[in-house]
Amino acid sequence: MPAQIPTSGVKYIRVNRYDNNSQDIADNIRYARTIRVNHGSNIRQYDILSAIIDPTDNGVYYLEVKPSYKGQPNGGTGLDAALVPAVEFDLEYNEYNALYSNANDNQFSRTKLIVERGTFEGAPSNLTNILQLRERAAEIQDDFYEDTGLVNARFAGSRNTSTDINVYQAGDNAILQQPAVELTQEYFAYFNYIGGTSPEIVNKSAASVKYLIGSDGTILDTASDEAAAYLLKYNFESGKEVIVQLDDVDFGGKNMSILNGTHTIYKGGTSAYPVLHNHAAAMPQAYATNQDKYSYFIALQSKASGSILYLNVSSGTWVANGTNWITGSSALFEDHVGNLDLYGTDYYQLGLGVNETTADPIYNWMQSGELAEDADYTEIPGSADILYNEPTGYAGVRDTYTIQPNDRIIFHSQVYPNWRVSYQIFEVVKTATNIYLRVDRNVQSSDIRENKFAIVRYADDPKSVILNVEKPAGGTSGGILKPKYVSKEAEDKIRATIKDMRQKGMI
């Protein structure tokens, strides 16, 4: 069966190859775009995505349809159905129209003779007549064997070669210097804006997609259509190139033309969120210029009891130099904190715990009034103040504390100010005393600030296409994401749909 799109409603419609009039509808199925089904109480029309033959009965087709309607419709088996379009051949006789069924006599060859094989012998039984040219002419078109185009196609064959899909290069053997193999896409994405992805994903930008627009006029709203996440991910895949076209490059008072043009997709249908972090991404200048001076705890809160635990990861010994493994003696890498096994609890990060001291720049930041009391931070008498996640520059934490394969661990750079160094975690090993992380490349402690880090996790997101380009500061207008390779017919139809959407005020 084809790949499933998680959704509710009708997904497959079973139809017989022969309809109620005993007509073979195999060709109709091949060209049909939609199917109308009479459910008794109503008639519903479904878009056909694909058709497959029942592996146990070649007289039955399963039509994969777009689940346009949620829930199970009324009605049962044996329902009336009609394919659209119902392909028919309307042939009219004309002496200049040598089409199917309007020729009176077959064409006789000028050079080919009938061959008769009445036995299993190798030589024809009428070989003598053939050799003496006394046999009857064969009923066959000589052009099949003499016309260069037909001879090449039927017998001699032809060959197109191409260096790459969708690309023609000098030396390729292709007609009219066009790619021999083309693989085009038929969806555009319309985005509301392009935003930065830091600090969760460094040096990238993400388009917030509002609609997916297909060549057949389909408009999918990413906020409500359950198929949008699937289609966004597989039409805008990692590594593919996409063309960005902003509606207004000067929107917001700053020129954003650097975002226009061709860019590589970093992740399609994906966004990132923090699991754990111990530094403020939106840090005051005093913190940014002296990052080793101040230590911050991670404030964890139990979802069940509401109790707060302070995890000190600002000190301890790391083992990283020249290997692909990261471990250490700080609380982050310990199996237990006191008697508490963090990996077996419901604790999640509430924010950063900040020592109560006037020498701390975060404290001064609070006292300046830039942070709203009871909204951005809280003061706990006799304990550390808690700066919540959002004002640190990170989004809210969704998951309880754990580290998983494919998470990213991101450090402050020790070489470049305000720069981040990101490693992908391939493996997590938990022993009786430590947590070990195997990452995608060797780690040099001289490159990173070990006590300033974040753990970031990727998740499916039907609204996000992450681009491998860093966004300048400032806002952007909406615009279009167009796959690099789109058929001319598809592009014309999609642009007509976009024009209609603009006229209706949808974008």
Secondary structure, DSSP 8 states (H G I E B T S, - for coil): --------S--EEEEESB-TT--B-HHHHHH--EEEEE-SS-EEEEEEEEEEEETTEEEEEEEEE---S-S--S--SS--EEEES---------TT---TT--SS----SS-B-----SSSSS-TTHHHHHTT-S-B-SS-THHHHSHHHHIIIII------SBTTB--TT---GGG--SS---B-EEEEEEEEEE-TTTSTT-EEEEEEEEEETTS-EEETTT-TTHHHHHHHHS-TT-EEEEEES-TTGGGS--GGGSEEEEEEEEEEEEEEEEE-S-SS--HHHHH-TTT---EEEEEETTT--EEEE--SSS-EE-BTEEEEEESSGGGBS-BTTB-GGGS-EEEEEEEE---TT-HHHHHHHTTSS-BTTTEE--TTS-EEEESGGGTS----S-S---TT-EEEEEESSSTT-EEEEEEEEEEE-SSBEEEEEEEEE-GGGEEEEEEEEEEEEEEEEEEEESS---SS----EEEEES-B-HHHHHHHHHHHHHHHHTT--
